[in-house]
């Protein structure tokens, strides 16, 4: 079992979508968490909407602050736009996914980001299961 941490700035969009898609696809074989360097008050409404289309309810999720302890928990940290604000932990694998921030984007664009995240999550799971 691998622990995967998904990190973006506000933990209100990309990282929330990544965690929930990862958890669903991993089906208990791996654990996922998400955090942000400057957490928002809530998950972006456009993200809640497009994830709801897949039967994933993010309405009650609360963005979390990225801490060193959270990063140390992870075997893999997937960063999405947090840059130098992400703590470096030796022996942890880091992957950077360049993805557009869905905040304020139209629903079609957020769907495309969601679908790209889903593709990347499945590829990551294939690597972890190999």
Secondary structure in CASP SS format (residue, H / E / C, confidence):
PFRMAT SS
TARGET T0000
AUTHOR 0000-0000-0000
METHOD secondary structure of the structure
MODEL  1
X C 1.00
X C 1.00
X E 1.00
X E 1.00
X E 1.00
X E 1.00
X E 1.00
X E 1.00
X C 1.00
X C 1.00
X C 1.00
X C 1.00
X C 1.00
X H 1.00
X H 1.00
X H 1.00
X H 1.00
X H 1.00
X H 1.00
X H 1.00
X H 1.00
X H 1.00
X H 1.00
X H 1.00
X H 1.00
X H 1.00
X C 1.00
X C 1.00
X C 1.00
X C 1.00
X E 1.00
X E 1.00
X E 1.00
X E 1.00
X E 1.00
X E 1.00
X C 1.00
X C 1.00
X C 1.00
X C 1.00
X C 1.00
X C 1.00
X C 1.00
X C 1.00
X H 1.00
X H 1.00
X H 1.00
X H 1.00
X H 1.00
X H 1.00
X H 1.00
X H 1.00
X C 1.00
X C 1.00
X C 1.00
X C 1.00
X C 1.00
X C 1.00
X C 1.00
X C 1.00
X C 1.00
X C 1.00
X C 1.00
X C 1.00
X E 1.00
X C 1.00
X C 1.00
X H 1.00
X H 1.00
X H 1.00
X H 1.00
X H 1.00
X H 1.00
X C 1.00
X C 1.00
X E 1.00
X E 1.00
X E 1.00
X E 1.00
X E 1.00
X C 1.00
X C 1.00
X H 1.00
X H 1.00
X H 1.00
X C 1.00
X C 1.00
X C 1.00
X C 1.00
X C 1.00
X C 1.00
X C 1.00
X E 1.00
X E 1.00
X E 1.00
X E 1.00
X C 1.00
X C 1.00
X C 1.00
X C 1.00
X C 1.00
X C 1.00
X C 1.00
X C 1.00
X C 1.00
X C 1.00
X H 1.00
X H 1.00
X H 1.00
X H 1.00
X H 1.00
X H 1.00
X H 1.00
X H 1.00
X H 1.00
X H 1.00
X H 1.00
X H 1.00
X H 1.00
X H 1.00
X H 1.00
X H 1.00
X H 1.00
X H 1.00
X H 1.00
X H 1.00
X H 1.00
X H 1.00
X H 1.00
X C 1.00
END
